Amino acid sequence: MGIRSVDAMNPFMVRTGLAAMLTALMFAGGCCISADSLFKATHQKTESVHLPAAGIRTLDIETRVGSITVNGSDVDEVHLSADIIVKAYSPEKAEELAEAVKIQIEPDGETLRIRASLPDDTKKRSVTVNFEVSAPFDLTARCRSTVGSVNINDMHGRIDAETDVGSITCKGVVAQVKLRANVGSVKVFCASDAPAGFNADIATNVGSIELMAPKDLSAEVSAATNVGSVSTTRPITVVGKLGKSMNGAIGGGDGKITLRTNVGSIEIR
């Protein structure tokens, strides 16, 4: 039998959470309004690169504004596709700035770093760089987007991902995950062969957390929300009282799962 607890709303925390959400929406909305009402021209281009994956154990990907998607598969190379979108006052300026955006791919030991170098003249422009990467499934993935979503699929190595404004979704997860969002939901779906002693450290300020854990999960669990609900469909031995948090063990407690949100629900399935 699963255990579910629903937190009573604290007015102060509600106001704090809503303020954070509104601030983020205003920021994101402001970007959209500026682009739609002031930036009359758009230029878009795509760059693609194939690199051998020999000697690479970690992907380190970062973009300021834009999404990151990483797909793992049984391959021996890294395929990068960068979608560059620039909005400006004129078609000529938009194209000029788009051509000035440089994709930096730098091997550093066993790490492959992927970045977008933006021109200096971007303060009054809208520049988005979306990365899509296909890579060997056994690599470690480190991804960060300031404004934009992160999606990681079928990567069996460790996953570290972070966004300021945007969601994080990881599917086909096998190894440890550490995920951070300021405003955005976080979803993790473990692969069928994920180990029972699964480890996850997930936190968001405003947003829900959903974890589809391994079938035979065996982990110490600590989950807490200030405004929202905490629930699980798994049999769990609870330590202490149920309230704004849930602490206990599922199975033998071999792994460690820590889930935190300020405003939002938490669900373990």
N, C-alpha and C positions, 0 to 999 in steps of 0.2 A: 504494500500500500504506500502511495506517495504521501508526502507531507506538504502542506501549503500554508503560508502565513501571509496575510495582507496587512501592510503597515497603515496606521492612521496618518493622515496628512498633517504635517507640521506647517502652519501658515508661513513662518519665516522661511523654511526650506522651499516651500512652493514659490514664494516670491523670488527667492534667490535663483531657483532653477528656471523659472519663467524669464527672469531678467537675462540670464545667460543665453537662453534660447532666442529671445527677441534680439539680443545684441548680435548673435551669429546670423540670424535671418536678415537683420538690417544690413550687416556687412555683405552677405551674399547677394541680397536683393539690390544693394547699392551698386555692386559690380554689374549686375544684369541691367539695371536702369541706365547706367552710364554707357554700357555697350550698345544698348538698343536705341537710346535717344540721342547720344552724342557721337558715337563711333559709327559713321555711315558706311564704312567700307570694311570688308572682310577678305583676308587672304589666308588660304589654307594649303599646307603642303605636308607630304609624308616622306619620311626618310626610313630606309630599311638597311639593316646591317646583319651579316652572318659572321659569327666568330667561333673558332674551335673552343670547346669547353675543357680541353685537357689541362690539368693542373688547377682548375678553378673549383673552389669548394663553397664560395659564398657569393651571392648576388647582393649588391648594395645599391639601391635605386632611390632617387629622390627627385621630386618635382615641386615647384612652388605652388602653381595653380594647375590642376589637372589630375586625371585619374592614373592609377597604376594597376595593371593586370599582369599577373604572372601565371603561366600555365606549365605544369610539369609533365614531361613525357619521356619515353625511352629513346632519347636522342643523344648525340655526342657533340652538339654544338648549341650555341646561344643565338637565337634569332630575335632581334630587336626591331620593333616598328614604333617610330615616334611620330605622332600626329600633332603638328604645330598649327595653331589657329591664332591669328592676330587680327584685332579690330582697331581701326584708326580713323582719322578724319577724312582720309582720301585713299583711293586704291593704290596710288603710288607709294604712300607712306606705309600702308599695311604690308605691301609686298616687300618694301625695303627692310622693314623690321623683321618680317618672317625670314628673309634670307640671312639676316644678321644673327638669328638664333642658331647656336651651335650645340650639337649633341656631343657630349664628352663621354668617351668610353675609355676608362683607364684601368688596366690591370695593376693591382697592388699586392704582390705576393700571391696568395691563394684567393684573393678577393677581386671581383670585377665591379668597379664603380661606374654607375651610369647617372649622368646629370645633364641638365640643360643650362647652357650658359646664355643669359639674356643680354641684349644690348643695353647700354646705359640709358638710352632714351625710351624708357618704358613706363615712366611714372604717370603719364597721361594717356597711356595706351592699355589695351587689354590683350594679354598674352597668355595662352593656355598651351601646355605641353602634356599630351596624354601618352603614356608609355604602355606598350603591350609587349611582353617578353615570353618566349617559349624557351625552355631550358631543361636540362636533365633533372629528373624528379628528385634525385637524392641531394641536391644542393640546399644549403641554408639560404633563406630569403630574408633580407632586411629592406623594408620599404617605408618611405615617409613622404606624405603629401601635406602641404599646409592647408590648401583648400581643394578637396577632391577625394573621391573614394579609393579604397585599396581592395582589390579582389585577388585572392591567391587560391589556385586550384591544383590539387594533386601534387603538391610539393611535400615530399616525405622527410625533408630535413627540418631543422629548427626554423620557426617563423617569428620574426620580430617586425611589427608594423605599427605605424603611428600616423594619426591625422589630427589636425586642429579642428577643421570643419569637414566632416564627411564620414561615411560609414566604412566599416571593415568587415569583409566577408571572407572566410577561409573554408574551403571544401576539400574533402579527401585528406584530412590532416592525420598524420601519424606521430610526429615528434612533438616536442615541447613548443608551446606558443606563449609569446608575451606581446599583448596588444593594448594600445592606448589610443583613446579618442577624447577630444574635449567636448564637441557637440556631434553626436552621431551614434548610431546603433552598432553593436558588434555581434556577429554571428559566426559560430564555429561548428562545423560538421565533420566529425571524425570518420576516417576510413574504416571499412569493415575489419581490417587487420591491424588497427591501432592497438597498442599494448594496454592491458588492463590498468597498469600503474601509470596513468596519464598525468601529465603536468601542464597546468595552464595558469597564467597570471594575466587577468583581463580587467581593465578599468575604463570607464567613461564618465564624464561629468554629467552630461545630459543625453540620455539615450538608454535603450534597453540592451540586455545581454541575453543571448540564446546560445546554449551549448548542447549539441547533440553528442553525448559522450560515447566512448567505446561500449560495446554490448556488455562486457563483463567488467565494468569499471570497478577499480579498487583504489580509492583515494580518500585522503582527508579533504573535507570541503569546508570552505569559509566563504559565505556569500552575504552581502549587505547592501541595502538601499536606504536612502533617507526618505524618499517619496516614491512609493510604488509597491510592488509585490515580489515575494521570493517564493518560488515553487520548484518542486521536482516530482517526477513520476517514479524515481528510483527509491527502493527501500533504503532508509538512512537511519543510523543510530545518532540521535541528536544529543549534544552536550549543552546543558543549560536550557534557558527558556527561549521559546520562539517569540520574536518581536520584530525588530528592524533588521535582524540578521538570522542566519541559519549556520550553525557550526556542528559538524559531526563527521562520521565516517561512513563511506559506502564500501561494502566489501571488506577487504583486509586493510584498507587504508595505505596502500603501497605508494600511490602518487600523491600529488598536492595540487588542489584547485582553489584559486583565490579569485573571487568575482566581486567587483565594486562598482556601484553607480550612485550618483547623487540623486538624480531624478530619472526614474525609469524602472521597469520590471526586470527580474532575473528569472530565467527558466533553465532548468537542467533536465534533459530528457535522455 
